Amino acid sequence: MSSHEERLRRWRLILGGENADGVGVTLGNIDASVDAALSALYDAPRRGGLGGSAPSVPRWLGDIRKYFPSSVVRVMQRDALDRLGLTQMLTEPETLEAIEADVHLVATLLSLHGALPSKTKETARVVVARVVEELLQRLESPMRDAVAGALNRALRNRRPRHNEIDLPRTIRANLKHYQADYKTVIPVTRIGFGRKRSSLRRVILCIDQSGSMASSIVYSSVFGAVMASIPAVDTRLVVFDTSVVDLTDQLDDPVEVLFSTRLGGGTDINRAVGYCQGLIDSPDETIFVLISDLYEGGVAENLVRRVGALQGAGVTFITLLALSDEGAPFYDQALAARLSSLGAPSFACTPDLFPELMAAAINRDDIGQWAAERDILTARGGDQAETI
């Protein structure tokens, strides 16, 4: 096939073969199947469907998995849910088994959990467990390494043994002793890693259950489970809407944590922060991470006063407008700016950066500066907070 013919073929698939597309290309068998899979979704009326009966949905899912890479399949699945309202995609076990699972699918399943038929719920749990396992494989080691490393490096040793030497810091401290003839540095000053703290650091993850925070809940549950497995960190996980639920005792099973959440409903952030305030007995050793879009259904002024009190007591308070790959959702910019002005920076964070953020908090680094060094915009005034 010539390059000209290939360009026409691609344009035909893009334009959809309507009378006015001007291409006039006849598709081969495989391309015709690809075109049919695309047309079923993008040429169908919104709120329509992929056919007259449920079996057409798993067949369509099989087709798109056959012809498109996983990243495209996930986009098409989300488009089918959004454009066509295909809740039937998630209410039949055979469909769930065929679907390309990701964080967005888990969030959708959690929002529909109360409406899923009983025969589907067990399959949904298997799908969620599969995604959680994939996230753990991706995120557990970076999280564990970052947190354990921060705890070990919190106290420095100026007389380290050989295996305790922090080489990067030692080299930087001795650059003035560089020997050009030998192309080496003389370590006049040795800097070592500190030994682990005997005291616990307490990390409180306080998570908004409103619908826009669905992906954040998935990632928070995974990170919470990882941190809970680190002996030197006392991790608490609390979710809230207008009520507050402490899920700390379920952190050994992040799947159970997820199915204990209830997406949607109102929001009382002040009440949730007040509950978490009661968990704090050593403010200087506490890192409080509020994960919320800050649309407060309670009294915002009371929330601001409470956060100010926590900051004044020595708590490291961080507001994440989202913990997801999509960046910041819509959020209350005025409230985010007020919290930032108190010294509680507000910004969105990707899952890949979250371990590094927690390490910085454990080391008592300036979180606002940490964010700025990574080109993460924190909420100030009318600015829209973003994330890389």
N, C-alpha and C positions, 0 to 999 in steps of 0.2 A: 504494500500500500504506500503510495507516495505521501510526502509530507502535506501536500495540498488536500488529498483525500482524508488524511488523518485529522486535519484541522476541521474539515467539513463534518466528519463523524462526531467529533467532540462538540461542535456547535449544535449539531442535531440533538445530542443528548442533553445539552444545556437548555436549548429552546423548547424542547418537548414535542416537536413535530406538529404544532398547530399550523393551520393553513397559511398564516402570515410569517412563518419563521424563515422562508426564503431559502432554505438549504436544499430541500429535495433529495435527501439521502435516504436510501433504504437500508435498514439495519439488519445485520446478520443475527443468527439465533441467539448468541450470548448477549449481544448488545440489545436485542429486543427484550430479553428478560430483564436486563438492567434497567431499561427504559420503563418497563411495566412496573418494576418495584418503585422507581422514583415517581411515576405518574400516580400510583395508588396513594402515595402520601401527598405530593405537592400539587397535583392537579385535582385532588378531591376537594369538595366543599368543606370548609371548616365545620367541625362538629359533625362531619359525615362518618365515614368508616372505610375500612379496607375491604369490605365485601359484606355479603348478606349474612354470613354465619361465622361463629367463633373459630372454626378450624382454619379460616383464611388468615387469621392473625398469626398463629404459629408458622404457617406456610410462608407468609410474608417475612417473618423474622428469620426463617431459615434462608430465604433468598438473599436478604441484605447481608447476612453473615457470610454467604457464599461469594458475593460479588464485591464487597467493600471491606476495607481494613477496620479493625476494632474501633479506632478513634472516630471514624465516620459512622459506624453502626450506632455508637452511643448517641451521637448527635441526632441521627434519624429517629431513634427510639424516643428521645426527649421531644423531638418535633411532633411525633405521632401522638404523644400524650397531650402536648400543648394545643396542637392544631385540631385534632380530631376527637379529643376527649376519650381516648380509648382506655378507659379503666378496665375493660375486659382483658387488656393485655396483662393485667396484674391480678386478675381474679381466677384464672385457671392455672392449676399446677403445671400442666404441660407447656403453657406459655412461659411461665416463670423459669422453667428449666431450660428453655431455649434462648432466653434473653441475655444480652451482654450486660453483665452487672457492673455497676460503678457506684460512686458515692451519691450521685444524683438519683439513681434508682433506689438506693437504700433510703434516702430522704423521702422519696415519694411513697415507698412502702410503709414507712413509719407514719406518714400523714394519713394513710388509708387503713392503718392497722385495725381500727375499730370496725371498719366496714368490710374487711375481707371475709369471705366465707370460711368456715372452719376447715374445709378440705384444703384451702390454700395457705392457711397460716403456717403450717409446718414447713411447707415448701418455701414460704417467704423467709422463715427463720434460717433455713439452709442457705438461701441466697445471701442474706445479710451476713451470716457467719463466714461465707466465702469472701465477701468483700472485706470484712474486718481482718481476716487472716492475711489477705493481700496487703492491706495497709500496715499491719504489724510487721510483715517482712520488709516493707519499704522504710518504715519510720522508727521501729523499735531500737535498732542499733544506734542511729544518730541521736535519738533522745537519751538513751542510757549513757552513751559516751559523753554527751555534752553536759548532762547533769552531774554524773559522777566525777568528770574532770573538773567542773567548777567547784564542787565540794572539796576535792583533793587539793586544789590550787588556792583555796581561800586563805590558807595560812602558809606563808613562805618560810623556807628554811635556808639560812645563810651558811650552814655547814653540812651540806648534803652528802650522803654516800654517793658512790658512782652511779648506782641505778636510780637515784632520786634527783639527779641533775635535770633542771629544766633547760635544755640546750638552747632553744630560741632566745629566751630571756637572758641566759648567761652570755651568749654571743653578743647580743645588743649591749649588755652592760660593759663589755670588754673591748668594744671596737677601737677604743683609743690605744689598746695594747696590741694592735695588729702588727705583725712582723712581715714586712714586704718580702724580705729575702727568703723566708720560709713559707710564705703564703698561708699563714695561720694566725690565730688569735691566742694570746696567752691568757688563760682564765684566772686573772688575779682575784676577781670576785666571782664566786660561784653562787648561783641561785637555784634552790631546789624546790620541788613540789612539797606543799605542806601535807601533813598527815590528816586523815579524815577527822572532821569535827565529831566530838562525842555527842553534841546536842543535835536534835533534829531541826531541819528546816521544814516549816509547814507551808504547803502550797494549797490554796483554795481556788478551785475552778467553779465559778458561779455563772451558770449558763442560761440564757434566755431561751424559752421554748417557742417563741413566736415563729410563724411559718418561714420568715425570711432567714432564720438562723439554722435551718435544717442541716445543711452541710457542716456548719460549725459544730453542731451537736455530735455528728458522726466522728469528726476528727478529735474533738475534745474527749470523747469517751475512750478512744484509742490511746491518746496521750496520757489521760488520767490513769488508765490501767498500767501503762508502762511505768509511770512515776510511782504508782502504788507498790510496785515490785522492787523499788530501790529502798533498802533499809534506812538510809539516812534522810529520807524525805517522807514526811507525814502528809499524805495527799488526801484532800477532801473534795468531793464532787457534789455539787448542789445544782438542781435545775428548778426553774420557776416559771410560772405565768402569773396569775393572781394568787396562787398558792405556792408553797415552797416544799420541795421534796429532796431529802438528803439521800443520795444513792451511793454513799461511800462504802457501805458494806457489800455492794455488788461489784466493786471495781475489779475483782479478780475475773469477772466475766463481762467484757465490754458488750457482748451481744445482748445479755440480759439488761444491762444499763440502757441500751438503745430501745429495747421493747418496753422499758419502764417509763420512757418519756412520753409526753403528750403534746404534739405539735399544734400550734394555733392557740386561740383564746386571748385573754387580756394579758396585761403586763403590770406587775407591781415590783419595780426594781428596788425601791427603797426597802420594802419588806424583806426581799431576799438578801440584800446587803446587811440588813439588821440581823437576820438569822445568822449569817456567816460571821458577823461581828462577835456574836456570842461564842464562836468556836476559837477565838483568838485569846491565848493566854500569854504569849510572848510576841508582842508586836514587832520587835526588832528582828525576829527570826521568821516573820510571816510574809509570804508573797501572795497577794490577792489579785486574781485575774478575773475581771468581770467581762464576759463575752456577751455583748448585747448591741443592738442598733440604737439603744437609748431612747426609744419612744416610750416614755414613762406614762403609765396609766394612773399612778399614784401622784403624790405631791413631789414635784421635782426639787423644790427648795429644801425639803427634808432630806432628799438623797444627797444634794450638794453638801449640806451640813454634815451628814454622816461620813461622806468620803473625806471631807476636810478633817474631821476628828480622827479618822483612821490614819490619814497621812501625818497628822500632827503627833500621833502616838508612835510613829516609826514604822508603820506598815508600808511595804512596797506595793503600791496600788497601780495596776495597769488596766486600761480599758481596751479590749479588742472589739472593734466594730464588726469584725468577721474573722473567723479562722477557717479559711477556705482558699481554693485556687482562683476564685473569681474576683478577689479584691473586695473593696468596701461596698456594701449594699446601700440603699437609701438609709439615712440615719438622721437623728436629731442633731443638726450641726450646732445649734446654740448650746445644748446641754453638753455635747462633746467638747466644745471650746471652754465651757466653764470648768469641766473636770480637768482639762489640760492645764488651765490656769492655776489650779490647785496643786499642780505637780503630779497629777495622775494622767500621763499621756494617753491620748486616744487615737488609735490608728487600726488599720486592718493588717493582718499578718497571714502569709501563706504557711501551709503545713511544713514545708521544707525549712522555713526560717524559725519556726516555733522552738525547736530545741536550742538554737543559738540564743533566742530571746530569753528562755528560762535560765540558761547559763549566765547571761549578763545580769539577770535579776538576782541570782544567787550570789554573784560576785559584787553585788551592790553598785553596778555600773550605772551611769546616768542613762536611763532608758530613752529619753528624748534624743540625746546625742547618738545613742546606738542606732536609733531609727534614722536619724539624719545621715549618718555615715553609710547607710544602705539605701539611700534615696527613697525612704518611706516618709510620706508626708503625714505629719500629725495634725489633728484638728486644731485650727486657730481661727477664731472669728468666723468669717463666712467661707473659709477654704473647704474644699472637698477633700477629705482624707483619702489617700490612695495607698496602694501597695505595689511592689514590683512583682 
